[in-house]
């Protein structure tokens, strides 16, 4: 009996050595190791895809990542999609998540997320600097007879808004928000013409500005 007990303890210690069977590791230790791996992976992805800092100046934005700097002028930005989500528990707001995506005339995209310090303030200042310029560009495009696409089923022209290729005068429609969706209604009948997830719209703020200040009919 003493001999068999000695072999039992020897086998347990051997299992904890590098050459032992991982399935014999204690469950709490396995959970710790898995958590450590996941944590290191998150840190790596944050370092790989995040920015060390973002600065706003009179002429534009500066994205810093290590020794690399990327300067973006306000005039080169063609799209700004900003989202601020309130995370609620019952009736209380327990967290606020903010993010924004910018696209330049060259097709480059840049993101501002909660990983950046003061992300909400940065997004607010970006909206103040960029949206008036984008609205002016939209008005200029209309004066030149061009179309503006917000979604494949939502295209703006100077005379009307094409909803699934059907034209509706700007003055005859109104927007409505429901949860995470954006809908357009016919004013006269309150009929819903289209409903889309907000995150599928491009330059949603400009669309709302055009609905509030519709182009004059020519």
Buried (B, 14 or more C-beta within 10 A) or exposed (E): EEEEEEEEEEEEEEBEEEEBEEEEBEEEEEEEEEEEEEEEEEEEEEEEEEBBEBEBEEEBBBBEBEEEEBEBEBEBBBBBBBBEEEEEEEEEEEEEEBBBBBBBEEEEEBBBBEEBEEBBEBBBEBBEBBBEBBBEBBBEBBEEEEEBEBBEBBBBBBBBBBBEEEEBEBEBBEEEEEEEEBBBBBEEEEEEBBEBEEEBBBBBBBBBBBBEEBBEEE
